[in-house]
Structure formats: C-alpha cells, structure tokens
Amino acid sequence: MNIVTPSEVHALAKEKGWYDNQREIPELLCLIHSEISEALEGYRKNIPNGEKGCIGEELADAVIRIWDMCSYLNINITEEVNKKHEFNKTRPYRHGNKRC
C-alpha cells in the first residue's frame, strides 16, 4: 500500500481547486473541527466501520485536513508529532491527575 504524505495531500487539494484563492487559517481550523464533529456523529450513530460517515472515515478526513494545512503552512507535522511525543513521555501519570 502506498503511504500518502502531507505534501501529496496538499498537492491534490490545490489540483482540485481548493487553493485558487488564499485560504485563511481560521477557515482551515474550522474545517478540521468539522471533521472531528462528524467523527463524533459517526460514533453516536454507531455507523459500522467501512460505511460512509463511520468514525474511521471521518478521522481520516481530519488527518487529511491537518496534513493539508501543515503542508500549506510549511509545518513538518511528522517532526512536530515526534517532538511532542517525546515531551509527553516526560509528563506525570494523567498529567498530574487530570480528569480527561
């Protein structure tokens, strides 16, 4: 299976016309948020995996939007995730007993 990269995701978005005009950061963040909300709805409606609107499909949409935005803003998301993961290893259990 071919592993897609953030730059490929962004190139496709450009090809499909989503960057014919300048995109604003608040708009891109809202689109990411909308995909997360759709994942919640897929969960709440108990849509089976593999069906349109299931949680996995909507989470994939969120990742695609995040990767697109990162490529657009020249953010190396792989590097950022790795740095954050290493930092999280140093945190206390439940980050000091937070509820969630």
C-alpha positions as CSV (number, residue, x, y, z in Angstrom):
1,M,0.0,0.0,0.0
2,N,1.3,3.5,-0.9
3,I,1.7,5.8,2.1
4,V,0.4,9.2,1.4
5,T,2.4,12.3,2.5
6,P,1.2,15.7,3.7
7,S,2.7,17.3,0.5
8,E,0.7,14.8,-1.7
9,V,-2.5,15.7,0.2
10,H,-1.9,19.4,-0.3
11,A,-1.0,19.0,-4.0
12,L,-4.3,17.2,-4.6
13,A,-6.2,19.9,-2.7
14,K,-4.5,22.5,-5.0
15,E,-5.3,20.4,-8.1
16,K,-8.9,20.2,-7.1
17,G,-9.2,24.0,-6.8
18,W,-9.2,24.4,-3.0
19,Y,-6.3,26.9,-3.2
20,D,-7.4,29.0,-6.2
21,N,-7.9,31.8,-3.6
22,Q,-5.9,32.4,-0.5
23,R,-7.0,30.2,2.5
24,E,-7.2,31.7,5.9
25,I,-6.0,29.9,9.0
26,P,-9.3,30.2,10.9
27,E,-11.2,28.7,7.9
28,L,-8.8,25.7,7.8
29,L,-9.0,25.1,11.5
30,C,-12.8,25.2,11.4
31,L,-12.8,22.6,8.6
32,I,-10.6,20.3,10.8
33,H,-13.0,20.8,13.6
34,S,-16.0,19.9,11.4
35,E,-14.4,16.6,10.6
36,I,-13.9,15.8,14.3
37,S,-17.5,16.7,14.9
38,E,-18.5,14.3,12.0
39,A,-16.4,11.6,13.7
40,L,-18.4,12.1,16.9
41,E,-21.6,11.8,14.9
42,G,-20.4,8.6,13.3
43,Y,-19.7,7.2,16.8
44,R,-23.0,8.4,18.2
45,K,-25.0,6.9,15.3
46,N,-23.0,3.7,15.6
47,I,-22.1,3.7,11.9
48,P,-20.2,0.5,11.2
49,N,-16.6,0.7,10.2
50,G,-16.2,0.9,6.4
51,E,-19.5,2.6,5.9
52,K,-19.9,6.2,4.8
53,G,-19.7,8.5,7.8
54,C,-18.1,6.0,10.1
55,I,-15.7,7.3,12.8
56,G,-12.6,6.0,10.9
57,E,-13.5,7.7,7.7
58,E,-14.2,11.0,9.5
59,L,-10.9,10.8,11.5
60,A,-9.1,10.2,8.1
61,D,-10.8,13.3,6.8
62,A,-9.5,15.2,9.8
63,V,-5.9,13.9,9.3
64,I,-6.1,14.9,5.6
65,R,-7.2,18.4,6.5
66,I,-4.4,18.7,9.1
67,W,-1.8,17.4,6.7
68,D,-3.1,19.8,4.0
69,M,-2.9,22.7,6.4
70,C,0.6,21.8,7.6
71,S,1.9,21.5,4.1
72,Y,0.3,24.8,3.1
73,L,2.0,26.5,6.2
74,N,5.3,24.6,5.7
75,I,4.9,22.8,9.0
76,N,6.8,19.5,9.2
77,I,4.0,17.7,11.1
78,T,6.0,14.4,11.4
79,E,8.7,16.3,13.2
80,E,6.2,18.2,15.4
81,V,4.4,15.0,16.4
82,N,7.7,13.3,17.2
83,K,8.8,16.2,19.4
84,K,5.5,16.4,21.2
85,H,5.5,12.6,21.8
86,E,9.0,12.8,23.3
87,F,7.8,15.6,25.6
88,N,4.7,13.7,26.6
89,K,6.9,10.8,27.8
90,T,8.2,13.2,30.5
91,R,4.8,14.1,31.8
92,P,3.5,12.6,35.1
93,Y,0.7,10.0,35.2
94,R,-2.5,11.6,33.9
95,H,-0.6,14.8,33.6
96,G,-1.0,15.4,37.4
97,N,-4.3,13.5,37.8
98,K,-6.4,15.5,35.3
99,R,-9.9,14.1,34.8
100,C,-9.5,13.8,31.0
